[in-house]
Amino acid sequence: DRVIITMEEPVELTFALRYLNMFAKATPLSETVTLSMSPGIPVVVEYAIGDMGYMRFYLAPKVEEDD
């Protein structure tokens, strides 16, 4: 098992766990998963699927309401 983290700037976002759990069901299709995050844009969950290409999921961060 290998984990590589590349960070250009700190990111603090909140996502709905129910959708991330759904995305995780694609894990058996790939040996690697890439999570890409940037401030204010959706997280990208990408599974490389051999010579066939890839499967990508996008999830927008939760919007925090101002009181």
PDB file of N, CA, C, O and CB in Angstrom:
ATOM      1  N   ASP A   1       0.847  -1.180   0.000  1.00  0.00           N
ATOM      2  CA  ASP A   1       0.000   0.000   0.000  1.00  0.00           C
ATOM      3  C   ASP A   1       0.889   1.238   0.000  1.00  0.00           C
ATOM      4  O   ASP A   1       1.854   1.337   0.758  1.00  0.00           O
ATOM      5  CB  ASP A   1      -0.962   0.001   1.222  1.00  0.00           C
ATOM      6  N   ARG A   2       0.538   2.170  -0.864  1.00  0.00           N
ATOM      7  CA  ARG A   2       1.346   3.370  -1.007  1.00  0.00           C
ATOM      8  C   ARG A   2       0.433   4.583  -1.036  1.00  0.00           C
ATOM      9  O   ARG A   2      -0.596   4.578  -1.711  1.00  0.00           O
ATOM     10  CB  ARG A   2       2.217   3.306  -2.282  1.00  0.00           C
ATOM     11  N   VAL A   3       0.808   5.612  -0.311  1.00  0.00           N
ATOM     12  CA  VAL A   3       0.043   6.856  -0.285  1.00  0.00           C
ATOM     13  C   VAL A   3       0.990   7.992  -0.640  1.00  0.00           C
ATOM     14  O   VAL A   3       2.071   8.120  -0.065  1.00  0.00           O
ATOM     15  CB  VAL A   3      -0.629   7.092   1.116  1.00  0.00           C
ATOM     16  N   ILE A   4       0.570   8.814  -1.594  1.00  0.00           N
ATOM     17  CA  ILE A   4       1.346   9.991  -1.980  1.00  0.00           C
ATOM     18  C   ILE A   4       0.442  11.203  -1.814  1.00  0.00           C
ATOM     19  O   ILE A   4      -0.678  11.227  -2.324  1.00  0.00           O
ATOM     20  CB  ILE A   4       1.890   9.876  -3.456  1.00  0.00           C
ATOM     21  N   ILE A   5       0.934  12.207  -1.099  1.00  0.00           N
ATOM     22  CA  ILE A   5       0.169  13.440  -0.913  1.00  0.00           C
ATOM     23  C   ILE A   5       0.985  14.591  -1.474  1.00  0.00           C
ATOM     24  O   ILE A   5       2.126  14.816  -1.069  1.00  0.00           O
ATOM     25  CB  ILE A   5      -0.179  13.681   0.597  1.00  0.00           C
ATOM     26  N   THR A   6       0.392  15.313  -2.407  1.00  0.00           N
ATOM     27  CA  THR A   6       1.018  16.498  -2.976  1.00  0.00           C
ATOM     28  C   THR A   6       0.120  17.681  -2.640  1.00  0.00           C
ATOM     29  O   THR A   6      -1.054  17.694  -3.011  1.00  0.00           O
ATOM     30  CB  THR A   6       1.234  16.357  -4.533  1.00  0.00           C
ATOM     31  N   MET A   7       0.663  18.675  -1.939  1.00  0.00           N
ATOM     32  CA  MET A   7      -0.159  19.803  -1.517  1.00  0.00           C
ATOM     33  C   MET A   7       0.536  21.106  -1.890  1.00  0.00           C
ATOM     34  O   MET A   7       1.696  21.330  -1.545  1.00  0.00           O
ATOM     35  CB  MET A   7      -0.436  19.747   0.005  1.00  0.00           C
ATOM     36  N   GLU A   8      -0.192  21.958  -2.599  1.00  0.00           N
ATOM     37  CA  GLU A   8       0.339  23.266  -2.952  1.00  0.00           C
ATOM     38  C   GLU A   8      -0.128  24.325  -1.963  1.00  0.00           C
ATOM     39  O   GLU A   8       0.585  25.292  -1.695  1.00  0.00           O
ATOM     40  CB  GLU A   8      -0.079  23.647  -4.370  1.00  0.00           C
ATOM     41  N   GLU A   9      -1.343  24.137  -1.415  1.00  0.00           N
ATOM     42  CA  GLU A   9      -1.868  25.042  -0.404  1.00  0.00           C
ATOM     43  C   GLU A   9      -2.887  24.279   0.440  1.00  0.00           C
ATOM     44  O   GLU A   9      -3.546  23.371  -0.066  1.00  0.00           O
ATOM     45  CB  GLU A   9      -2.510  26.310  -1.057  1.00  0.00           C
ATOM     46  N   PRO A  10      -3.026  24.632   1.718  1.00  0.00           N
ATOM     47  CA  PRO A  10      -3.996  23.947   2.576  1.00  0.00           C
ATOM     48  C   PRO A  10      -5.428  24.152   2.077  1.00  0.00           C
ATOM     49  O   PRO A  10      -5.780  25.226   1.589  1.00  0.00           O
ATOM     50  CB  PRO A  10      -3.870  24.446   4.021  1.00  0.00           C
ATOM     51  N   VAL A  11      -6.244  23.110   2.205  1.00  0.00           N
ATOM     52  CA  VAL A  11      -7.642  23.164   1.777  1.00  0.00           C
ATOM     53  C   VAL A  11      -8.498  22.622   2.908  1.00  0.00           C
ATOM     54  O   VAL A  11      -8.201  21.562   3.460  1.00  0.00           O
ATOM     55  CB  VAL A  11      -7.875  22.354   0.454  1.00  0.00           C
ATOM     56  N   GLU A  12      -9.551  23.337   3.254  1.00  0.00           N
ATOM     57  CA  GLU A  12     -10.482  22.876   4.278  1.00  0.00           C
ATOM     58  C   GLU A  12     -11.886  22.922   3.695  1.00  0.00           C
ATOM     59  O   GLU A  12     -12.478  23.995   3.568  1.00  0.00           O
ATOM     60  CB  GLU A  12     -10.380  23.743   5.578  1.00  0.00           C
ATOM     61  N   LEU A  13     -12.422  21.746   3.339  1.00  0.00           N
ATOM     62  CA  LEU A  13     -13.744  21.634   2.735  1.00  0.00           C
ATOM     63  C   LEU A  13     -14.524  20.535   3.436  1.00  0.00           C
ATOM     64  O   LEU A  13     -13.937  19.632   4.031  1.00  0.00           O
ATOM     65  CB  LEU A  13     -13.642  21.349   1.217  1.00  0.00           C
ATOM     66  N   THR A  14     -15.850  20.613   3.365  1.00  0.00           N
ATOM     67  CA  THR A  14     -16.723  19.597   3.948  1.00  0.00           C
ATOM     68  C   THR A  14     -17.550  18.973   2.839  1.00  0.00           C
ATOM     69  O   THR A  14     -18.124  19.676   2.007  1.00  0.00           O
ATOM     70  CB  THR A  14     -17.640  20.201   5.051  1.00  0.00           C
ATOM     71  N   PHE A  15     -17.610  17.623   2.833  1.00  0.00           N
ATOM     72  CA  PHE A  15     -18.359  16.896   1.810  1.00  0.00           C
ATOM     73  C   PHE A  15     -19.344  15.941   2.457  1.00  0.00           C
ATOM     74  O   PHE A  15     -19.140  15.497   3.586  1.00  0.00           O
ATOM     75  CB  PHE A  15     -17.407  16.130   0.879  1.00  0.00           C
ATOM     76  N   ALA A  16     -20.415  15.626   1.738  1.00  0.00           N
ATOM     77  CA  ALA A  16     -21.409  14.676   2.222  1.00  0.00           C
ATOM     78  C   ALA A  16     -20.819  13.270   2.159  1.00  0.00           C
ATOM     79  O   ALA A  16     -20.476  12.783   1.082  1.00  0.00           O
ATOM     80  CB  ALA A  16     -22.723  14.766   1.390  1.00  0.00           C
ATOM     81  N   LEU A  17     -20.705  12.631   3.302  1.00  0.00           N
ATOM     82  CA  LEU A  17     -20.104  11.306   3.381  1.00  0.00           C
ATOM     83  C   LEU A  17     -20.898  10.266   2.605  1.00  0.00           C
ATOM     84  O   LEU A  17     -20.317   9.308   2.094  1.00  0.00           O
ATOM     85  CB  LEU A  17     -19.982  10.882   4.822  1.00  0.00           C
ATOM     86  N   ARG A  18     -22.198  10.432   2.507  1.00  0.00           N
ATOM     87  CA  ARG A  18     -23.012   9.431   1.800  1.00  0.00           C
ATOM     88  C   ARG A  18     -22.590   9.308   0.336  1.00  0.00           C
ATOM     89  O   ARG A  18     -22.585   8.206  -0.213  1.00  0.00           O
ATOM     90  CB  ARG A  18     -24.505   9.797   1.885  1.00  0.00           C
ATOM     91  N   TYR A  19     -22.235  10.425  -0.300  1.00  0.00           N
ATOM     92  CA  TYR A  19     -21.811  10.373  -1.697  1.00  0.00           C
ATOM     93  C   TYR A  19     -20.399   9.813  -1.827  1.00  0.00           C
ATOM     94  O   TYR A  19     -20.120   9.054  -2.755  1.00  0.00           O
ATOM     95  CB  TYR A  19     -21.882  11.764  -2.324  1.00  0.00           C
ATOM     96  N   LEU A  20     -19.511  10.175  -0.917  1.00  0.00           N
ATOM     97  CA  LEU A  20     -18.158   9.618  -0.954  1.00  0.00           C
ATOM     98  C   LEU A  20     -18.199   8.103  -0.757  1.00  0.00           C
ATOM     99  O   LEU A  20     -17.408   7.378  -1.361  1.00  0.00           O
ATOM    100  CB  LEU A  20     -17.269  10.275   0.126  1.00  0.00           C
ATOM    101  N   ASN A  21     -19.117   7.622   0.084  1.00  0.00           N
ATOM    102  CA  ASN A  21     -19.282   6.173   0.258  1.00  0.00           C
ATOM    103  C   ASN A  21     -19.737   5.519  -1.043  1.00  0.00           C
ATOM    104  O   ASN A  21     -19.288   4.421  -1.372  1.00  0.00           O
ATOM    105  CB  ASN A  21     -20.295   5.875   1.382  1.00  0.00           C
ATOM    106  N   MET A  22     -20.618   6.176  -1.782  1.00  0.00           N
ATOM    107  CA  MET A  22     -21.056   5.639  -3.076  1.00  0.00           C
ATOM    108  C   MET A  22     -19.884   5.571  -4.054  1.00  0.00           C
ATOM    109  O   MET A  22     -19.725   4.581  -4.768  1.00  0.00           O
ATOM    110  CB  MET A  22     -22.194   6.504  -3.665  1.00  0.00           C
ATOM    111  N   PHE A  23     -19.067   6.620  -4.086  1.00  0.00           N
ATOM    112  CA  PHE A  23     -17.908   6.640  -4.975  1.00  0.00           C
ATOM    113  C   PHE A  23     -16.942   5.505  -4.630  1.00  0.00           C
ATOM    114  O   PHE A  23     -16.331   4.914  -5.521  1.00  0.00           O
ATOM    115  CB  PHE A  23     -17.186   7.999  -4.889  1.00  0.00           C
ATOM    116  N   ALA A  24     -16.808   5.205  -3.348  1.00  0.00           N
ATOM    117  CA  ALA A  24     -15.871   4.175  -2.892  1.00  0.00           C
ATOM    118  C   ALA A  24     -16.240   2.785  -3.405  1.00  0.00           C
ATOM    119  O   ALA A  24     -15.395   1.889  -3.411  1.00  0.00           O
ATOM    120  CB  ALA A  24     -15.816   4.159  -1.373  1.00  0.00           C
ATOM    121  N   LYS A  25     -17.462   2.592  -3.827  1.00  0.00           N
ATOM    122  CA  LYS A  25     -17.879   1.289  -4.351  1.00  0.00           C
ATOM    123  C   LYS A  25     -17.167   0.944  -5.659  1.00  0.00           C
ATOM    124  O   LYS A  25     -17.182  -0.213  -6.079  1.00  0.00           O
ATOM    125  CB  LYS A  25     -19.388   1.271  -4.567  1.00  0.00           C
ATOM    126  N   ALA A  26     -16.547   1.926  -6.303  1.00  0.00           N
ATOM    127  CA  ALA A  26     -15.787   1.680  -7.536  1.00  0.00           C
ATOM    128  C   ALA A  26     -14.359   1.220  -7.245  1.00  0.00           C
ATOM    129  O   ALA A  26     -13.617   0.905  -8.175  1.00  0.00           O
ATOM    130  CB  ALA A  26     -15.755   2.945  -8.393  1.00  0.00           C
ATOM    131  N   THR A  27     -13.965   1.175  -5.988  1.00  0.00           N
ATOM    132  CA  THR A  27     -12.601   0.814  -5.612  1.00  0.00           C
ATOM    133  C   THR A  27     -12.123  -0.516  -6.199  1.00  0.00           C
ATOM    134  O   THR A  27     -10.971  -0.589  -6.627  1.00  0.00           O
ATOM    135  CB  THR A  27     -12.499   0.758  -4.123  1.00  0.00           C
ATOM    136  N   PRO A  28     -12.946  -1.578  -6.243  1.00  0.00           N
ATOM    137  CA  PRO A  28     -12.457  -2.850  -6.810  1.00  0.00           C
ATOM    138  C   PRO A  28     -12.075  -2.772  -8.297  1.00  0.00           C
ATOM    139  O   PRO A  28     -11.404  -3.672  -8.804  1.00  0.00           O
ATOM    140  CB  PRO A  28     -13.516  -3.913  -6.634  1.00  0.00           C
ATOM    141  N   LEU A  29     -12.487  -1.723  -8.991  1.00  0.00           N
ATOM    142  CA  LEU A  29     -12.197  -1.592 -10.416  1.00  0.00           C
ATOM    143  C   LEU A  29     -10.778  -1.105 -10.705  1.00  0.00           C
ATOM    144  O   LEU A  29     -10.314  -1.190 -11.842  1.00  0.00           O
ATOM    145  CB  LEU A  29     -13.181  -0.653 -11.043  1.00  0.00           C
ATOM    146  N   SER A  30     -10.090  -0.597  -9.687  1.00  0.00           N
ATOM    147  CA  SER A  30      -8.810   0.061  -9.928  1.00  0.00           C
ATOM    148  C   SER A  30      -7.810  -0.224  -8.816  1.00  0.00           C
ATOM    149  O   SER A  30      -8.188  -0.464  -7.669  1.00  0.00           O
ATOM    150  CB  SER A  30      -9.009   1.558 -10.070  1.00  0.00           C
ATOM    151  N   GLU A  31      -6.533  -0.193  -9.171  1.00  0.00           N
ATOM    152  CA  GLU A  31      -5.475  -0.328  -8.172  1.00  0.00           C
ATOM    153  C   GLU A  31      -5.137   1.007  -7.532  1.00  0.00           C
ATOM    154  O   GLU A  31      -4.511   1.048  -6.472  1.00  0.00           O
ATOM    155  CB  GLU A  31      -4.231  -0.929  -8.799  1.00  0.00           C
ATOM    156  N   THR A  32      -5.549   2.109  -8.172  1.00  0.00           N
ATOM    157  CA  THR A  32      -5.232   3.433  -7.637  1.00  0.00           C
ATOM    158  C   THR A  32      -6.466   4.325  -7.641  1.00  0.00           C
ATOM    159  O   THR A  32      -7.370   4.175  -8.462  1.00  0.00           O
ATOM    160  CB  THR A  32      -4.104   4.087  -8.449  1.00  0.00           C
ATOM    161  N   VAL A  33      -6.471   5.250  -6.704  1.00  0.00           N
ATOM    162  CA  VAL A  33      -7.506   6.278  -6.665  1.00  0.00           C
ATOM    163  C   VAL A  33      -6.800   7.612  -6.428  1.00  0.00           C
ATOM    164  O   VAL A  33      -5.868   7.702  -5.629  1.00  0.00           O
ATOM    165  CB  VAL A  33      -8.588   5.982  -5.543  1.00  0.00           C
ATOM    166  N   THR A  34      -7.255   8.636  -7.129  1.00  0.00           N
ATOM    167  CA  THR A  34      -6.700   9.973  -6.978  1.00  0.00           C
ATOM    168  C   THR A  34      -7.809  10.902  -6.516  1.00  0.00           C
ATOM    169  O   THR A  34      -8.881  10.951  -7.118  1.00  0.00           O
ATOM    170  CB  THR A  34      -6.063  10.477  -8.305  1.00  0.00           C
ATOM    171  N   LEU A  35      -7.543  11.642  -5.440  1.00  0.00           N
ATOM    172  CA  LEU A  35      -8.474  12.652  -4.941  1.00  0.00           C
ATOM    173  C   LEU A  35      -7.846  14.013  -5.198  1.00  0.00           C
ATOM    174  O   LEU A  35      -6.722  14.270  -4.766  1.00  0.00           O
ATOM    175  CB  LEU A  35      -8.795  12.447  -3.409  1.00  0.00           C
ATOM    176  N   SER A  36      -8.560  14.884  -5.894  1.00  0.00           N
ATOM    177  CA  SER A  36      -8.047  16.223  -6.196  1.00  0.00           C
ATOM    178  C   SER A  36      -8.983  17.257  -5.593  1.00  0.00           C
ATOM    179  O   SER A  36     -10.191  17.232  -5.826  1.00  0.00           O
ATOM    180  CB  SER A  36      -7.902  16.439  -7.731  1.00  0.00           C
ATOM    181  N   MET A  37      -8.406  18.172  -4.812  1.00  0.00           N
ATOM    182  CA  MET A  37      -9.205  19.217  -4.165  1.00  0.00           C
ATOM    183  C   MET A  37      -8.548  20.574  -4.341  1.00  0.00           C
ATOM    184  O   MET A  37      -7.325  20.705  -4.313  1.00  0.00           O
ATOM    185  CB  MET A  37      -9.396  18.911  -2.671  1.00  0.00           C
ATOM    186  N   SER A  38      -9.391  21.576  -4.522  1.00  0.00           N
ATOM    187  CA  SER A  38      -8.961  22.966  -4.556  1.00  0.00           C
ATOM    188  C   SER A  38     -10.044  23.790  -3.886  1.00  0.00           C
ATOM    189  O   SER A  38     -11.208  23.391  -3.881  1.00  0.00           O
ATOM    190  CB  SER A  38      -8.689  23.458  -6.020  1.00  0.00           C
ATOM    191  N   PRO A  39      -9.679  24.933  -3.321  1.00  0.00           N
ATOM    192  CA  PRO A  39     -10.683  25.751  -2.638  1.00  0.00           C
ATOM    193  C   PRO A  39     -11.832  26.151  -3.564  1.00  0.00           C
ATOM    194  O   PRO A  39     -11.607  26.644  -4.669  1.00  0.00           O
ATOM    195  CB  PRO A  39     -10.031  26.999  -2.065  1.00  0.00           C
ATOM    196  N   GLY A  40     -13.058  25.935  -3.104  1.00  0.00           N
ATOM    197  CA  GLY A  40     -14.233  26.419  -3.817  1.00  0.00           C
ATOM    198  C   GLY A  40     -14.678  25.637  -5.028  1.00  0.00           C
ATOM    199  O   GLY A  40     -15.619  26.055  -5.703  1.00  0.00           O
ATOM    200  N   ILE A  41     -14.039  24.508  -5.339  1.00  0.00           N
ATOM    201  CA  ILE A  41     -14.472  23.714  -6.493  1.00  0.00           C
ATOM    202  C   ILE A  41     -14.723  22.273  -6.047  1.00  0.00           C
ATOM    203  O   ILE A  41     -14.262  21.867  -4.980  1.00  0.00           O
ATOM    204  CB  ILE A  41     -13.408  23.760  -7.637  1.00  0.00           C
ATOM    205  N   PRO A  42     -15.446  21.503  -6.852  1.00  0.00           N
ATOM    206  CA  PRO A  42     -15.745  20.125  -6.450  1.00  0.00           C
ATOM    207  C   PRO A  42     -14.493  19.259  -6.298  1.00  0.00           C
ATOM    208  O   PRO A  42     -13.485  19.467  -6.973  1.00  0.00           O
ATOM    209  CB  PRO A  42     -16.674  19.490  -7.461  1.00  0.00           C
ATOM    210  N   VAL A  43     -14.587  18.276  -5.385  1.00  0.00           N
ATOM    211  CA  VAL A  43     -13.535  17.270  -5.265  1.00  0.00           C
ATOM    212  C   VAL A  43     -13.684  16.325  -6.458  1.00  0.00           C
ATOM    213  O   VAL A  43     -14.799  16.031  -6.889  1.00  0.00           O
ATOM    214  CB  VAL A  43     -13.624  16.488  -3.886  1.00  0.00           C
ATOM    215  N   VAL A  44     -12.567  15.857  -6.982  1.00  0.00           N
ATOM    216  CA  VAL A  44     -12.574  14.892  -8.079  1.00  0.00           C
ATOM    217  C   VAL A  44     -12.007  13.585  -7.532  1.00  0.00           C
ATOM    218  O   VAL A  44     -10.893  13.553  -7.009  1.00  0.00           O
ATOM    219  CB  VAL A  44     -11.741  15.410  -9.321  1.00  0.00           C
ATOM    220  N   VAL A  45     -12.780  12.512  -7.656  1.00  0.00           N
ATOM    221  CA  VAL A  45     -12.341  11.172  -7.263  1.00  0.00           C
ATOM    222  C   VAL A  45     -12.159  10.395  -8.559  1.00  0.00           C
ATOM    223  O   VAL A  45     -13.123  10.157  -9.286  1.00  0.00           O
ATOM    224  CB  VAL A  45     -13.380  10.458  -6.282  1.00  0.00           C
ATOM    225  N   GLU A  46     -10.918   9.998  -8.849  1.00  0.00           N
ATOM    226  CA  GLU A  46     -10.624   9.348 -10.129  1.00  0.00           C
ATOM    227  C   GLU A  46     -10.017   7.966  -9.921  1.00  0.00           C
ATOM    228  O   GLU A  46      -9.048   7.795  -9.182  1.00  0.00           O
ATOM    229  CB  GLU A  46      -9.677  10.214 -10.961  1.00  0.00           C
ATOM    230  N   TYR A  47     -10.614   6.988 -10.593  1.00  0.00           N
ATOM    231  CA  TYR A  47     -10.112   5.617 -10.599  1.00  0.00           C
ATOM    232  C   TYR A  47      -9.554   5.323 -11.985  1.00  0.00           C
ATOM    233  O   TYR A  47     -10.279   5.410 -12.976  1.00  0.00           O
ATOM    234  CB  TYR A  47     -11.235   4.592 -10.213  1.00  0.00           C
ATOM    235  N   ALA A  48      -8.266   4.975 -12.062  1.00  0.00           N
ATOM    236  CA  ALA A  48      -7.660   4.564 -13.334  1.00  0.00           C
ATOM    237  C   ALA A  48      -8.036   3.107 -13.575  1.00  0.00           C
ATOM    238  O   ALA A  48      -7.830   2.256 -12.709  1.00  0.00           O
ATOM    239  CB  ALA A  48      -6.091   4.755 -13.323  1.00  0.00           C
ATOM    240  N   ILE A  49      -8.590   2.821 -14.759  1.00  0.00           N
ATOM    241  CA  ILE A  49      -9.055   1.464 -15.069  1.00  0.00           C
ATOM    242  C   ILE A  49      -8.230   0.909 -16.228  1.00  0.00           C
ATOM    243  O   ILE A  49      -8.686   0.879 -17.371  1.00  0.00           O
ATOM    244  CB  ILE A  49     -10.579   1.457 -15.421  1.00  0.00           C
ATOM    245  N   GLY A  50      -7.019   0.475 -15.918  1.00  0.00           N
ATOM    246  CA  GLY A  50      -6.133  -0.145 -16.906  1.00  0.00           C
ATOM    247  C   GLY A  50      -6.067   0.606 -18.219  1.00  0.00           C
ATOM    248  O   GLY A  50      -5.952   1.832 -18.241  1.00  0.00           O
ATOM    249  N   ASP A  51      -6.139  -0.146 -19.326  1.00  0.00           N
ATOM    250  CA  ASP A  51      -6.084   0.442 -20.664  1.00  0.00           C
ATOM    251  C   ASP A  51      -7.426   1.017 -21.097  1.00  0.00           C
ATOM    252  O   ASP A  51      -7.525   1.651 -22.147  1.00  0.00           O
ATOM    253  CB  ASP A  51      -5.626  -0.596 -21.667  1.00  0.00           C
ATOM    254  N   MET A  52      -8.455   0.794 -20.291  1.00  0.00           N
ATOM    255  CA  MET A  52      -9.798   1.255 -20.661  1.00  0.00           C
ATOM    256  C   MET A  52     -10.007   2.742 -20.420  1.00  0.00           C
ATOM    257  O   MET A  52     -10.902   3.341 -21.016  1.00  0.00           O
ATOM    258  CB  MET A  52     -10.834   0.479 -19.894  1.00  0.00           C
ATOM    259  N   GLY A  53      -9.203   3.345 -19.564  1.00  0.00           N
ATOM    260  CA  GLY A  53      -9.365   4.766 -19.283  1.00  0.00           C
ATOM    261  C   GLY A  53      -9.513   5.024 -17.801  1.00  0.00           C
ATOM    262  O   GLY A  53      -8.699   4.562 -17.002  1.00  0.00           O
ATOM    263  N   TYR A  54     -10.545   5.759 -17.430  1.00  0.00           N
ATOM    264  CA  TYR A  54     -10.736   6.116 -16.031  1.00  0.00           C
ATOM    265  C   TYR A  54     -12.215   6.359 -15.755  1.00  0.00           C
ATOM    266  O   TYR A  54     -13.028   6.511 -16.667  1.00  0.00           O
ATOM    267  CB  TYR A  54      -9.903   7.365 -15.666  1.00  0.00           C
ATOM    268  N   MET A  55     -12.528   6.388 -14.476  1.00  0.00           N
ATOM    269  CA  MET A  55     -13.870   6.736 -14.022  1.00  0.00           C
ATOM    270  C   MET A  55     -13.691   7.894 -13.043  1.00  0.00           C
ATOM    271  O   MET A  55     -12.915   7.799 -12.092  1.00  0.00           O
ATOM    272  CB  MET A  55     -14.620   5.495 -13.351  1.00  0.00           C
ATOM    273  N   ARG A  56     -14.410   8.981 -13.281  1.00  0.00           N
ATOM    274  CA  ARG A  56     -14.299  10.160 -12.420  1.00  0.00           C
ATOM    275  C   ARG A  56     -15.645  10.500 -11.803  1.00  0.00           C
ATOM    276  O   ARG A  56     -16.691  10.422 -12.448  1.00  0.00           O
ATOM    277  CB  ARG A  56     -13.761  11.362 -13.212  1.00  0.00           C
ATOM    278  N   PHE A  57     -15.584  10.876 -10.541  1.00  0.00           N
ATOM    279  CA  PHE A  57     -16.758  11.367  -9.826  1.00  0.00           C
ATOM    280  C   PHE A  57     -16.436  12.772  -9.331  1.00  0.00           C
ATOM    281  O   PHE A  57     -15.310  13.055  -8.922  1.00  0.00           O
ATOM    282  CB  PHE A  57     -17.156  10.413  -8.635  1.00  0.00           C
ATOM    283  N   TYR A  58     -17.430  13.640  -9.372  1.00  0.00           N
ATOM    284  CA  TYR A  58     -17.273  15.015  -8.897  1.00  0.00           C
ATOM    285  C   TYR A  58     -18.279  15.254  -7.785  1.00  0.00           C
ATOM    286  O   TYR A  58     -19.434  14.838  -7.885  1.00  0.00           O
ATOM    287  CB  TYR A  58     -17.464  16.047 -10.058  1.00  0.00           C
ATOM    288  N   LEU A  59     -17.845  15.924  -6.725  1.00  0.00           N
ATOM    289  CA  LEU A  59     -18.742  16.233  -5.614  1.00  0.00           C
ATOM    290  C   LEU A  59     -18.464  17.647  -5.128  1.00  0.00           C
ATOM    291  O   LEU A  59     -17.347  17.974  -4.727  1.00  0.00           O
ATOM    292  CB  LEU A  59     -18.574  15.210  -4.457  1.00  0.00           C
ATOM    293  N   ALA A  60     -19.497  18.477  -5.169  1.00  0.00           N
ATOM    294  CA  ALA A  60     -19.360  19.858  -4.693  1.00  0.00           C
ATOM    295  C   ALA A  60     -19.291  19.869  -3.167  1.00  0.00           C
ATOM    296  O   ALA A  60     -19.933  19.051  -2.509  1.00  0.00           O
ATOM    297  CB  ALA A  60     -20.546  20.740  -5.193  1.00  0.00           C
ATOM    298  N   PRO A  61     -18.518  20.789  -2.608  1.00  0.00           N
ATOM    299  CA  PRO A  61     -18.455  20.880  -1.144  1.00  0.00           C
ATOM    300  C   PRO A  61     -19.773  21.384  -0.575  1.00  0.00           C
ATOM    301  O   PRO A  61     -20.545  22.064  -1.250  1.00  0.00           O
ATOM    302  CB  PRO A  61     -17.306  21.804  -0.709  1.00  0.00           C
ATOM    303  N   LYS A  62     -20.009  21.033   0.686  1.00  0.00           N
ATOM    304  CA  LYS A  62     -21.193  21.549   1.369  1.00  0.00           C
ATOM    305  C   LYS A  62     -21.044  23.057   1.518  1.00  0.00           C
ATOM    306  O   LYS A  62     -19.948  23.568   1.749  1.00  0.00           O
ATOM    307  CB  LYS A  62     -21.390  20.864   2.762  1.00  0.00           C
ATOM    308  N   VAL A  63     -22.153  23.750   1.384  1.00  0.00           N
ATOM    309  CA  VAL A  63     -22.153  25.201   1.539  1.00  0.00           C
ATOM    310  C   VAL A  63     -22.516  25.518   2.980  1.00  0.00           C
ATOM    311  O   VAL A  63     -23.573  25.120   3.468  1.00  0.00           O
ATOM    312  CB  VAL A  63     -23.147  25.887   0.542  1.00  0.00           C
ATOM    313  N   GLU A  64     -21.634  26.232   3.650  1.00  0.00           N
ATOM    314  CA  GLU A  64     -21.905  26.616   5.031  1.00  0.00           C
ATOM    315  C   GLU A  64     -22.736  27.888   5.028  1.00  0.00           C
ATOM    316  O   GLU A  64     -22.397  28.875   4.375  1.00  0.00           O
ATOM    317  CB  GLU A  64     -20.585  26.815   5.832  1.00  0.00           C
ATOM    318  N   GLU A  65     -23.831  27.838   5.774  1.00  0.00           N
ATOM    319  CA  GLU A  65     -24.724  28.993   5.841  1.00  0.00           C
ATOM    320  C   GLU A  65     -24.221  29.987   6.872  1.00  0.00           C
ATOM    321  O   GLU A  65     -23.786  29.605   7.958  1.00  0.00           O
ATOM    322  CB  GLU A  65     -26.159  28.555   6.179  1.00  0.00           C
ATOM    323  N   ASP A  66     -24.283  31.272   6.522  1.00  0.00           N
ATOM    324  CA  ASP A  66     -23.933  32.328   7.471  1.00  0.00           C
ATOM    325  C   ASP A  66     -25.142  32.602   8.344  1.00  0.00           C
ATOM    326  O   ASP A  66     -26.266  32.687   7.849  1.00  0.00           O
ATOM    327  CB  ASP A  66     -23.466  33.627   6.739  1.00  0.00           C
ATOM    328  N   ASP A  67     -24.915  32.741   9.641  1.00  0.00           N
ATOM    329  CA  ASP A  67     -26.040  33.018  10.561  1.00  0.00           C
ATOM    330  C   ASP A  67     -26.361  34.484  10.627  1.00  0.00           C
ATOM    331  O   ASP A  67     -27.275  34.883  11.349  1.00  0.00           O
ATOM    332  CB  ASP A  67     -25.730  32.513  11.956  1.00  0.00           C
TER     333      ASP A  67
END
